Amino acid sequence: MSGIESVDKGKGSRMQLNKSLSNTAQWVKLNVGGTCFMTTKSTLCRDPNSFLCRLCSEESDLISDMDETGAYMIDRDPTYFSPILNYLRHGKLVLNKNLAEEGVLEEAEFYNITELINIVKERILQRDKKLCSEQVKKHTYRVLQCHEDELTWMISTMSDEWKFEQLVNIGSKYNYGNYDQAEFLCVVSREEGVADSPKTESTDKAKPCCLDTMKFRPRITIMSAVHDIRRNKLNSVSPSMLSAQEYSAKEFNEYLNKTGVHYYIRYVLTFASIFGVFPVSSIYRRDVHKLTFRWYYPMAIYSFLLFCGFASIEIFSLDYTIRNLNQDNLTAKGGIKKATSGSIFYGNACCALWMFIKLAKKWPKLMQDWRAVEISMQRFGAPRLGWKSTTLAVVLLVFAFTEHGLHNWLNTRPGGKDDIASMSLIDNDDNGSLILLDQSATFTGYLERFSLKTHWYLYDDYESYNPVKGFLVMWLSLTATFLWNFTDLFIMLVSSALAAQFKKLTKSMHSVRGQMLTMSQWQEYRETYTSLTHLVKKIDDHINVIVALSIGSNIYFICAQLITEIDSIKHSYFRTLFYMYSFMFLVFRTTAVVMQASAINDESKKIVPEIFMCPTHSYSIETQRFLQEVTSDYVALTGLKMFSITRNFLLGVAGAVLTYEIVLIQLQNTN
C-alpha cells in the first residue's frame, strides 16, 4: 500500500508542476517607457492584428529587446499605455480627466488596435460637437452703478436671464442731489448665443465689460452707469435705432452722393466756376473724391486772367481815389461814393477772387473731410438741403442781377443824365466842350456809354476808348458783381449746411430725451459733436478772411447807398426807387448772411438742454465730459479770428452803419 501511495503522490506533484509551468508561460511582462506592466497573452491577443499580439506570439517576426527581468522593452509613453491595456482587458475605454483623447488615439494607432481606434475617433467627434454647442453660448457682463437705497430694487427687478455675480462698495464718489449715499458696483452676467449677438448689439449698444468674476477688483474707471435691466423691457435707446435705414460705410457714401452737402451746393459752385470764380475741376461730379485743382486747367487759367483784369482796373481806380479823396469831395454830395466806389468794388473783387482761388486748392480735401464726418453720422441720416440751397441761390442771384441791370440802365440809357457825369470825361475835355457819346440803342452804343459813364477813370480822353476795351470792362464789371454776391451766397450755403448737421444731432438727442442711455451711447453723441465742432473750425480756418471781406464790403456799400438815397430824393422818381431797392437789397443780403452764419452757433447751443434732461441714473463721466465740452467750447464762424458771427453781431453791424451814416451826413452839411 505504501508503494501505491508513493506512486500517486508522484503523479500529483508532476501534474501541479506542469500546471504551474503552463500558467507561467501565459504571463507576459512589458517594460513601456521604464514602467513595467504584467498581463497575459490572452489579453494582448484580444486584437490578433495588433502589435502586442505579434510581439508575444511564439512565431513572432518582431525583434524586441528584453531587460534583465525578461520584460519586452517598448519605447512609448506609459501614461497613455494604461488605457490601452485596460481596454484589452475589459473592452471599455476609460480615461482620466488629465488624459486627452488625441494621445490615446496616437497610441492606439501605434499598437494597431483597430477597434480602439474607431472608439477613440468617435469619442473625439462627440467631444467636439459638445464643445461647439457650448461655444455657441457666451457670457455678457454688465457693471451697474446704483445707490445704497436702490440696490434691493435693482436686484429684485433683474430679469431671469441675468445672474448676479459680485457687489463692490465704491463709497460716495458721486453725489446726486443733496444726499450723500454709498455707491455700489453690481456685476451681473447672462448667457446668450453668438448667433444672437448682432441682434443684441443693435438694441443695446453698451459694450460689455468682459470681467473675470474671480479676479474682479473695484478699480474701474469706465463703467456703464445705467440701469439697463428691466423685468418687462430694456429702456435703452441707441442712436443707431434712430436711423430709418442702416447702411454700410460704402453704401452710405453712395447715398451721400445723392443727398450729401456737396450734392446740393455743386450746382451753385458749377455756376461760379463758369464765371471763373471757383476753379475746381469736376465740381459738378457727385463723388467728392473726384474733385481736383490744377493750375494748368482751363478754369484755373481763366480765373488767373480775371484776377489780372480786376487788378488792372483796381490800379486805375485806386489812383483816381487817391487823387480825388480831398476835402471838397468829402463834403460834396455823393463825393465819397464817387471817389471810392470803384476802388472798393474792384479791390473787393481782387481779394475775393484770390481767396476763392486759394480755397479751390483746398476744397477737394476739405470736402473729403466733410464727407467723412457725414459718414460717421450715418446713424442720424443726411440733412436735406436741396430746396433751401436752390431757392436761396436763385432768389439772391435774381435780385443781384436785377439790381445790376437797373443800375446800368439808369446810367447808360440813351439820352439819360446821371449823377456821375460831373466827375467823368463827359464834362471834362480839354476844350470845355461837351463830348457827345453814341446815343444809339445798339450794343456798341451801350458799351460806349457804359464804359465812359461808369468807368471814366480808365480813360485819359475820349479817343482812348475802343469797343474791345469796352467789352472787357463790361464783362469784368459783370463778373465782379457776381463775385460780390457769390461771396455772400457761399457763406450762406456753407453755414446752412453746417447748421443742418448740428440740427440732426440735436433732433436725435431730443428723440431720446429723458431715457436711459448707456455710457457708450453718451460717448457716441459726444464724439459726433466733437467731430462737428472740429469740422466747423477747419472750415473757418479757410473762409474766415472771406467772411471778414463780405461783412466789410457790405457795410461800406450800405452806407454808400443810404447816403446816395438821401441825395437822390432831389433827382428823378425812378432813380429814387432804384436806390431804395438797392439799399433794401443790401440790407436783406447782409442780414441773411449774418443770420445764416449765426445759425451754427445757435444750433450748437441747442444741445445743452437735451443734456440737462439726462436722468439721474443715466448720468456718467461721459455725460459730464459732453456737457463740459458743449458749454465751454464756442462754435461759430469768425471774421479773421477777430469777431464771431452770432445774432448779437447783427446789432453791432446795424450800430456801425448808423454811426458812419451820421458822420457822412455831418461831413456833407459842413459845406
Secondary structure as the mmCIF struct_conf table of DSSP 4:
data_model
#
loop_
_struct_conf.conf_type_id
_struct_conf.id
_struct_conf.beg_label_comp_id
_struct_conf.beg_label_asym_id
_struct_conf.beg_label_seq_id
_struct_conf.end_label_comp_id
_struct_conf.end_label_asym_id
_struct_conf.end_label_seq_id
HELX_RH_AL_P HELX_RH_AL_P1 SER A 2 GLN A 26
STRN STRN1 TRP A 27 VAL A 32
TURN_TY1_P TURN_TY1_P1 GLY A 33 GLY A 34
STRN STRN2 THR A 35 THR A 40
HELX_RH_AL_P HELX_RH_AL_P2 LYS A 41 LEU A 44
TURN_TY1_P TURN_TY1_P2 CYS A 45 ARG A 46
BEND BEND1 ASP A 47 ASP A 47
TURN_TY1_P TURN_TY1_P3 PRO A 48 ASN A 49
BEND BEND2 SER A 50 SER A 50
HELX_RH_AL_P HELX_RH_AL_P3 PHE A 51 CYS A 56
BEND BEND3 SER A 57 SER A 57
TURN_TY1_P TURN_TY1_P4 GLU A 58 GLU A 59
STRN STRN3 MET A 66 MET A 66
TURN_TY1_P TURN_TY1_P5 GLU A 68 THR A 69
HELX_LH_PP_P HELX_LH_PP_P1 ALA A 71 ALA A 71
STRN STRN4 TYR A 72 ILE A 74
BEND BEND4 ARG A 76 ARG A 76
HELX_RH_AL_P HELX_RH_AL_P4 PRO A 78 HIS A 90
BEND BEND5 GLY A 91 GLY A 91
TURN_TY1_P TURN_TY1_P6 LYS A 97 ASN A 98
HELX_RH_AL_P HELX_RH_AL_P5 GLU A 101 TYR A 111
TURN_TY1_P TURN_TY1_P7 ASN A 112 ASN A 112
HELX_RH_AL_P HELX_RH_AL_P6 THR A 114 GLN A 135
TURN_TY1_P TURN_TY1_P8 VAL A 136 VAL A 136
STRN STRN5 LYS A 137 HIS A 147
HELX_RH_3T_P HELX_RH_3T_P1 GLU A 148 GLU A 150
HELX_RH_AL_P HELX_RH_AL_P7 LEU A 151 SER A 156
TURN_TY1_P TURN_TY1_P9 THR A 157 THR A 157
TURN_TY1_P TURN_TY1_P10 ASP A 160 GLU A 161
STRN STRN6 TRP A 162 GLY A 171
BEND BEND6 SER A 172 SER A 172
BEND BEND7 TYR A 174 TYR A 174
STRN STRN7 TYR A 176 TYR A 176
TURN_TY1_P TURN_TY1_P11 GLY A 177 ASN A 178
STRN STRN8 TYR A 179 TYR A 179
STRN STRN9 GLU A 183 GLY A 193
TURN_TY1_P TURN_TY1_P12 VAL A 194 ASP A 196
HELX_RH_AL_P HELX_RH_AL_P8 SER A 197 THR A 203
HELX_LH_PP_P HELX_LH_PP_P2 ALA A 206 PRO A 208
TURN_TY1_P TURN_TY1_P13 THR A 213 LYS A 215
BEND BEND8 PRO A 218 PRO A 218
BEND BEND9 THR A 221 ILE A 222
BEND BEND10 VAL A 226 VAL A 226
BEND BEND11 ARG A 231 ASN A 232
STRN STRN10 SER A 236 SER A 236
HELX_RH_3T_P HELX_RH_3T_P2 PRO A 239 LEU A 242
BEND BEND12 SER A 243 GLN A 245
HELX_RH_AL_P HELX_RH_AL_P9 ALA A 249 THR A 259
BEND BEND13 GLY A 260 GLY A 260
HELX_RH_AL_P HELX_RH_AL_P10 VAL A 261 ILE A 274
TURN_TY1_P TURN_TY1_P14 PHE A 275 GLY A 276
BEND BEND14 VAL A 277 PHE A 278
STRN STRN11 SER A 281 SER A 281
TURN_TY1_P TURN_TY1_P15 SER A 282 TYR A 284
BEND BEND15 ARG A 286 ARG A 286
HELX_RH_3T_P HELX_RH_3T_P3 VAL A 288 LYS A 290
STRN STRN12 THR A 292 THR A 292
TURN_TY1_P TURN_TY1_P16 TRP A 295 TYR A 296
BEND BEND16 TYR A 297 TYR A 297
HELX_RH_AL_P HELX_RH_AL_P11 PRO A 298 ASN A 324
BEND BEND17 ASN A 326 ASN A 326
HELX_RH_AL_P HELX_RH_AL_P12 GLN A 327 THR A 331
BEND BEND18 ALA A 332 ALA A 332
TURN_TY1_P TURN_TY1_P17 LYS A 333 GLY A 334
HELX_RH_AL_P HELX_RH_AL_P13 GLY A 335 SER A 376
TURN_TY1_P TURN_TY1_P18 MET A 377 MET A 377
HELX_RH_3T_P HELX_RH_3T_P4 GLN A 378 PHE A 380
HELX_RH_AL_P HELX_RH_AL_P14 GLY A 386 THR A 412
BEND BEND19 ARG A 413 ARG A 413
TURN_TY1_P TURN_TY1_P19 PRO A 414 GLY A 415
TURN_TY1_P TURN_TY1_P20 ASP A 419 ILE A 420
HELX_RH_3T_P HELX_RH_3T_P5 ALA A 421 MET A 423
BEND BEND20 SER A 424 SER A 424
HELX_RH_3T_P HELX_RH_3T_P6 LEU A 425 ASP A 427
TURN_TY1_P TURN_TY1_P21 ASP A 430 ASN A 431
HELX_LH_PP_P HELX_LH_PP_P3 SER A 433 LEU A 437
BEND BEND21 SER A 440 THR A 442
HELX_RH_AL_P HELX_RH_AL_P15 PHE A 443 THR A 454
HELX_RH_3T_P HELX_RH_3T_P7 TRP A 456 LEU A 458
BEND BEND22 ASP A 460 ASP A 461
HELX_RH_3T_P HELX_RH_3T_P8 TYR A 462 SER A 464
HELX_RH_AL_P HELX_RH_AL_P16 PRO A 467 SER A 511
TURN_TY1_P TURN_TY1_P22 VAL A 512 GLY A 514
BEND BEND23 GLN A 515 GLN A 515
STRN STRN13 MET A 516 MET A 516
HELX_RH_AL_P HELX_RH_AL_P17 MET A 519 ASP A 567
HELX_RH_3T_P HELX_RH_3T_P9 SER A 568 LYS A 570
BEND BEND24 HIS A 571 HIS A 571
HELX_RH_AL_P HELX_RH_AL_P18 TYR A 573 LYS A 605
TURN_TY1_P TURN_TY1_P23 LYS A 606 LYS A 606
HELX_RH_AL_P HELX_RH_AL_P19 ILE A 607 PHE A 612
TURN_TY1_P TURN_TY1_P24 MET A 613 MET A 613
HELX_RH_3T_P HELX_RH_3T_P10 THR A 616 SER A 618
HELX_RH_AL_P HELX_RH_AL_P20 ILE A 621 SER A 632
STRN STRN14 THR A 638 GLY A 639
TURN_TY1_P TURN_TY1_P25 LEU A 640 MET A 642
STRN STRN15 PHE A 643 SER A 644
HELX_RH_AL_P HELX_RH_AL_P21 ARG A 647 ASN A 669
TURN_TY1_P TURN_TY1_P26 THR A 670 THR A 670
#
